[in-house]
């Protein structure tokens, strides 16, 4: 009996030890997997530029990052700053509402691909008691920003707004103080509709302004207009909407007064898109198109070995941008940007496919 009991213990103890070992290994393996997943390095991308597109890019980067384990550090410092940092190779990509000039493209360390991501409107916003809805013409707008129209009850303004009680208040012009793609779109428009503006001020990301106060970024301009009675400025449409600020309807080339919005911006883009995607859509021929509309672009070196340290990181950027051109477009309308028309999307895809890392193609359509 004792021998039987002893044999039973000899069998039982090893069995318990084996079971304990299996459980321990299982826990260890689970713990190891969990730790491995948790310690997986997040790919970090650096970008800088457009404040005009910042609300959209912020949303897109956040949503894509949730599922793809990447983090995008985007600095909304204005298009001029974004271009400068790209040229200095301190960011992985730039963002601009103004395309590079031929001169800038030649000076870049490598060819820069323009990838359009959406369209937007530059709204003319103002601060008047009662927030009246104003109409403006090209002559009125250029006259105000040239400093020729100085009072809100000016006869030109009254003539197109007969039912609005306009105050005898000085007009305070507010413009961007930094290099800005929003400024480029606005000045590009004024250069097309005013010969005086074209000869005296011209178009560009940074201008020698005839009059006015400077605000940094779209938020800075919106903030100055909002706190200054009698002020007028230009901002991306979303900034006027977010701040509950009124904005003007503008007389377009066809003679129609058009309100900035998704449909009127989309209609303004019914133009031929060149292969390099550098195109202006201000002062549109479209009868229902809003005249101060523009594309915004991501600026990416064609050979990402120029400014990125690894092929994996370069591929991550290209896959992110591919997602922005397709699934990411669903975030445009809620933030009052117009999605890419089919023609522009095709050009964007072609330019993205051309991006490589030391000659190695990067796009795998994920």
LINLINJO-V860464 format. One record per residue. N is the residue number from 1. RES is the residue in three letters. PSI is psi in radians with two decimals (NA if undefined). Layout:
n->N res->RES psi->PSI
n->N res->RES psi->PSI
This chain:
n->1 res->UNK psi->-0.75
n->2 res->UNK psi->-0.71
n->3 res->UNK psi->-0.69
n->4 res->UNK psi->-0.73
n->5 res->UNK psi->-0.70
n->6 res->UNK psi->-0.74
n->7 res->UNK psi->-0.64
n->8 res->UNK psi->-0.75
n->9 res->UNK psi->-0.70
n->10 res->UNK psi->-0.58
n->11 res->UNK psi->-0.72
n->12 res->UNK psi->-0.78
n->13 res->UNK psi->-0.86
n->14 res->UNK psi->-0.65
n->15 res->UNK psi->-0.75
n->16 res->UNK psi->-0.73
n->17 res->UNK psi->-0.71
n->18 res->UNK psi->-0.77
n->19 res->UNK psi->-0.79
n->20 res->UNK psi->-0.72
n->21 res->UNK psi->-0.73
n->22 res->UNK psi->-0.76
n->23 res->UNK psi->-0.77
n->24 res->UNK psi->-0.75
n->25 res->UNK psi->-0.71
n->26 res->UNK psi->-0.80
n->27 res->UNK psi->-0.73
n->28 res->UNK psi->-0.72
n->29 res->UNK psi->-0.75
n->30 res->UNK psi->-0.78
n->31 res->UNK psi->-0.70
n->32 res->UNK psi->-0.77
n->33 res->UNK psi->-0.77
n->34 res->UNK psi->-0.76
n->35 res->UNK psi->-0.66
n->36 res->UNK psi->-0.78
n->37 res->UNK psi->-0.73
n->38 res->UNK psi->-0.51
n->39 res->UNK psi->0.02
n->40 res->UNK psi->2.22
n->41 res->UNK psi->2.26
n->42 res->UNK psi->2.29
n->43 res->UNK psi->2.24
n->44 res->UNK psi->2.26
n->45 res->UNK psi->2.55
n->46 res->UNK psi->2.25
n->47 res->UNK psi->2.82
n->48 res->UNK psi->2.65
n->49 res->UNK psi->-2.24
n->50 res->UNK psi->2.20
n->51 res->UNK psi->-0.45
n->52 res->UNK psi->-0.79
n->53 res->UNK psi->0.02
n->54 res->UNK psi->-0.79
n->55 res->UNK psi->-0.66
n->56 res->UNK psi->-0.82
n->57 res->UNK psi->-0.69
n->58 res->UNK psi->-0.76
n->59 res->UNK psi->-0.81
n->60 res->UNK psi->-0.83
n->61 res->UNK psi->-0.67
n->62 res->UNK psi->-0.82
n->63 res->UNK psi->-0.74
n->64 res->UNK psi->-0.67
n->65 res->UNK psi->-0.52
n->66 res->UNK psi->-0.70
n->67 res->UNK psi->-0.19
n->68 res->UNK psi->0.17
n->69 res->UNK psi->0.75
n->70 res->UNK psi->2.74
n->71 res->UNK psi->2.18
n->72 res->UNK psi->2.06
n->73 res->UNK psi->1.76
n->74 res->UNK psi->2.15
n->75 res->UNK psi->2.00
n->76 res->UNK psi->1.45
n->77 res->UNK psi->0.15
n->78 res->UNK psi->2.66
n->79 res->UNK psi->-0.70
n->80 res->UNK psi->-0.76
n->81 res->UNK psi->-0.67
n->82 res->UNK psi->-0.74
n->83 res->UNK psi->-0.75
n->84 res->UNK psi->-0.78
n->85 res->UNK psi->-0.60
n->86 res->UNK psi->-0.77
n->87 res->UNK psi->-0.61
n->88 res->UNK psi->-0.04
n->89 res->UNK psi->0.60
n->90 res->UNK psi->-0.05
n->91 res->UNK psi->2.84
n->92 res->UNK psi->-0.50
n->93 res->UNK psi->2.70
n->94 res->UNK psi->2.92
n->95 res->UNK psi->2.29
n->96 res->UNK psi->2.57
n->97 res->UNK psi->0.04
n->98 res->UNK psi->2.28
n->99 res->UNK psi->2.74
n->100 res->UNK psi->2.48
n->101 res->UNK psi->2.87
n->102 res->UNK psi->-0.68
n->103 res->UNK psi->-0.79
n->104 res->UNK psi->-0.66
n->105 res->UNK psi->-0.69
n->106 res->UNK psi->-0.54
n->107 res->UNK psi->-0.24
n->108 res->UNK psi->2.63
n->109 res->UNK psi->-0.48
n->110 res->UNK psi->2.91
n->111 res->UNK psi->2.37
n->112 res->UNK psi->2.12
n->113 res->UNK psi->2.40
n->114 res->UNK psi->2.10
n->115 res->UNK psi->1.75
n->116 res->UNK psi->2.45
n->117 res->UNK psi->-0.45
n->118 res->UNK psi->-3.09
n->119 res->UNK psi->2.71
n->120 res->UNK psi->2.91
n->121 res->UNK psi->2.48
n->122 res->UNK psi->1.99
n->123 res->UNK psi->2.50
n->124 res->UNK psi->1.91
n->125 res->UNK psi->2.74
n->126 res->UNK psi->2.93
n->127 res->UNK psi->1.72
n->128 res->UNK psi->2.57
n->129 res->UNK psi->2.35
n->130 res->UNK psi->-0.10
n->131 res->UNK psi->1.00
n->132 res->UNK psi->2.65
n->133 res->UNK psi->1.97
n->134 res->UNK psi->2.61
n->135 res->UNK psi->2.54
n->136 res->UNK psi->2.62
n->137 res->UNK psi->2.91
n->138 res->UNK psi->-0.69
n->139 res->UNK psi->-0.72
n->140 res->UNK psi->-0.82
n->141 res->UNK psi->-0.80
n->142 res->UNK psi->-0.65
n->143 res->UNK psi->-0.70
n->144 res->UNK psi->-0.85
n->145 res->UNK psi->-0.24
n->146 res->UNK psi->-0.16
n->147 res->UNK psi->0.23
n->148 res->UNK psi->-0.59
n->149 res->UNK psi->1.99
n->150 res->UNK psi->-0.31
n->151 res->UNK psi->2.59
n->152 res->UNK psi->-0.43
n->153 res->UNK psi->0.41
n->154 res->UNK psi->2.52
n->155 res->UNK psi->-0.61
n->156 res->UNK psi->-0.72
n->157 res->UNK psi->-0.72
n->158 res->UNK psi->-0.61
n->159 res->UNK psi->-0.61
n->160 res->UNK psi->-0.05
n->161 res->UNK psi->1.02
n->162 res->UNK psi->-0.41
n->163 res->UNK psi->0.13
n->164 res->UNK psi->2.29
n->165 res->UNK psi->1.84
n->166 res->UNK psi->2.28
n->167 res->UNK psi->2.73
n->168 res->UNK psi->1.13
n->169 res->UNK psi->2.46
n->170 res->UNK psi->2.49
n->171 res->UNK psi->2.20
n->172 res->UNK psi->1.97
n->173 res->UNK psi->2.33
n->174 res->UNK psi->2.25
n->175 res->UNK psi->3.10
n->176 res->UNK psi->2.50
n->177 res->UNK psi->-0.24
n->178 res->UNK psi->2.92
n->179 res->UNK psi->2.15
n->180 res->UNK psi->2.33
n->181 res->UNK psi->-0.55
n->182 res->UNK psi->-0.72
n->183 res->UNK psi->-0.73
n->184 res->UNK psi->-0.81
n->185 res->UNK psi->-0.79
n->186 res->UNK psi->-0.82
n->187 res->UNK psi->-0.57
n->188 res->UNK psi->-0.75
n->189 res->UNK psi->-0.90
n->190 res->UNK psi->-0.57
n->191 res->UNK psi->-0.45
n->192 res->UNK psi->-0.47
n->193 res->UNK psi->-0.17
n->194 res->UNK psi->1.98
n->195 res->UNK psi->-0.56
n->196 res->UNK psi->-0.79
n->197 res->UNK psi->-0.78
n->198 res->UNK psi->-0.72
n->199 res->UNK psi->-0.58
n->200 res->UNK psi->-0.56
n->201 res->UNK psi->-0.93
n->202 res->UNK psi->-2.92
n->203 res->UNK psi->2.67
n->204 res->UNK psi->2.95
n->205 res->UNK psi->-0.49
n->206 res->UNK psi->2.32
n->207 res->UNK psi->2.79
n->208 res->UNK psi->1.56
n->209 res->UNK psi->2.35
n->210 res->UNK psi->-0.64
n->211 res->UNK psi->2.92
n->212 res->UNK psi->3.05
n->213 res->UNK psi->2.60
n->214 res->UNK psi->2.40
n->215 res->UNK psi->2.51
n->216 res->UNK psi->2.12
n->217 res->UNK psi->2.94
n->218 res->UNK psi->-0.71
n->219 res->UNK psi->-0.63
n->220 res->UNK psi->-0.73
n->221 res->UNK psi->-0.80
n->222 res->UNK psi->-0.74
n->223 res->UNK psi->-0.74
n->224 res->UNK psi->-0.74
n->225 res->UNK psi->-0.75
n->226 res->UNK psi->-0.56
n->227 res->UNK psi->0.01
n->228 res->UNK psi->1.87
n->229 res->UNK psi->2.28
n->230 res->UNK psi->0.01
n->231 res->UNK psi->2.72
n->232 res->UNK psi->2.46
n->233 res->UNK psi->-3.09
n->234 res->UNK psi->2.33
n->235 res->UNK psi->2.83
n->236 res->UNK psi->2.46
n->237 res->UNK psi->-0.72
n->238 res->UNK psi->-0.55
n->239 res->UNK psi->-0.62
n->240 res->UNK psi->-0.73
n->241 res->UNK psi->-0.75
n->242 res->UNK psi->-0.53
n->243 res->UNK psi->0.14
n->244 res->UNK psi->0.82
n->245 res->UNK psi->2.47
n->246 res->UNK psi->2.75
n->247 res->UNK psi->2.67
n->248 res->UNK psi->2.68
n->249 res->UNK psi->2.40
n->250 res->UNK psi->2.47
n->251 res->UNK psi->2.12
n->252 res->UNK psi->-3.07
n->253 res->UNK psi->-0.50
n->254 res->UNK psi->-0.06
n->255 res->UNK psi->0.12
n->256 res->UNK psi->2.48
n->257 res->UNK psi->2.06
n->258 res->UNK psi->2.35
n->259 res->UNK psi->2.38
n->260 res->UNK psi->2.36
n->261 res->UNK psi->3.10
n->262 res->UNK psi->-0.84
n->263 res->UNK psi->-0.77
n->264 res->UNK psi->-0.53
n->265 res->UNK psi->-0.76
n->266 res->UNK psi->-0.74
n->267 res->UNK psi->-0.54
n->268 res->UNK psi->-0.34
n->269 res->UNK psi->0.18
n->270 res->UNK psi->1.16
n->271 res->UNK psi->2.95
n->272 res->UNK psi->2.30
n->273 res->UNK psi->2.04
n->274 res->UNK psi->2.85
n->275 res->UNK psi->-0.54
n->276 res->UNK psi->-0.01
n->277 res->UNK psi->0.10
n->278 res->UNK psi->1.80
n->279 res->UNK psi->2.53
n->280 res->UNK psi->2.37
n->281 res->UNK psi->0.30
n->282 res->UNK psi->2.74
n->283 res->UNK psi->0.84
n->284 res->UNK psi->2.66
n->285 res->UNK psi->-0.24
n->286 res->UNK psi->2.20
n->287 res->UNK psi->-0.57
n->288 res->UNK psi->0.32
n->289 res->UNK psi->2.48
n->290 res->UNK psi->2.27
n->291 res->UNK psi->-0.29
n->292 res->UNK psi->1.21
n->293 res->UNK psi->2.77
n->294 res->UNK psi->2.74
n->295 res->UNK psi->2.79
n->296 res->UNK psi->2.54
n->297 res->UNK psi->2.62
n->298 res->UNK psi->2.41
n->299 res->UNK psi->2.06
n->300 res->UNK psi->2.35
n->301 res->UNK psi->2.41
n->302 res->UNK psi->-0.73
n->303 res->UNK psi->1.80
n->304 res->UNK psi->-0.07
n->305 res->UNK psi->-0.27
n->306 res->UNK psi->-0.68
n->307 res->UNK psi->0.10
n->308 res->UNK psi->2.44
n->309 res->UNK psi->-0.19
n->310 res->UNK psi->2.63
n->311 res->UNK psi->-0.63
n->312 res->UNK psi->-0.78
n->313 res->UNK psi->-0.71
n->314 res->UNK psi->-0.74
n->315 res->UNK psi->-0.64
n->316 res->UNK psi->-0.76
n->317 res->UNK psi->-0.80
n->318 res->UNK psi->-0.72
n->319 res->UNK psi->-0.66
n->320 res->UNK psi->-0.83
n->321 res->UNK psi->-0.67
n->322 res->UNK psi->-0.73
n->323 res->UNK psi->-0.71
n->324 res->UNK psi->-0.62
n->325 res->UNK psi->-0.28
n->326 res->UNK psi->-1.57
n->327 res->UNK psi->-0.58
n->328 res->UNK psi->-0.28
n->329 res->UNK psi->-0.32
n->330 res->UNK psi->-0.26
n->331 res->UNK psi->-0.07
n->332 res->UNK psi->-0.97
n->333 res->UNK psi->-0.76
n->334 res->UNK psi->-0.43
n->335 res->UNK psi->0.26
n->336 res->UNK psi->0.50
n->337 res->UNK psi->2.66
n->338 res->UNK psi->2.34
n->339 res->UNK psi->2.83
n->340 res->UNK psi->2.26
n->341 res->UNK psi->2.79
n->342 res->UNK psi->-0.72
n->343 res->UNK psi->-0.75
n->344 res->UNK psi->-0.63
n->345 res->UNK psi->-0.68
n->346 res->UNK psi->-0.76
n->347 res->UNK psi->-0.73
n->348 res->UNK psi->-0.75
n->349 res->UNK psi->-0.77
n->350 res->UNK psi->-0.75
n->351 res->UNK psi->-0.62
n->352 res->UNK psi->-0.69
n->353 res->UNK psi->-0.44
n->354 res->UNK psi->-0.29
n->355 res->UNK psi->2.38
n->356 res->UNK psi->3.08
n->357 res->UNK psi->1.72
n->358 res->UNK psi->0.58
n->359 res->UNK psi->-0.16
n->360 res->UNK psi->2.09
n->361 res->UNK psi->2.61
n->362 res->UNK psi->-0.52
n->363 res->UNK psi->2.19
n->364 res->UNK psi->0.30
n->365 res->UNK psi->0.63
n->366 res->UNK psi->NA
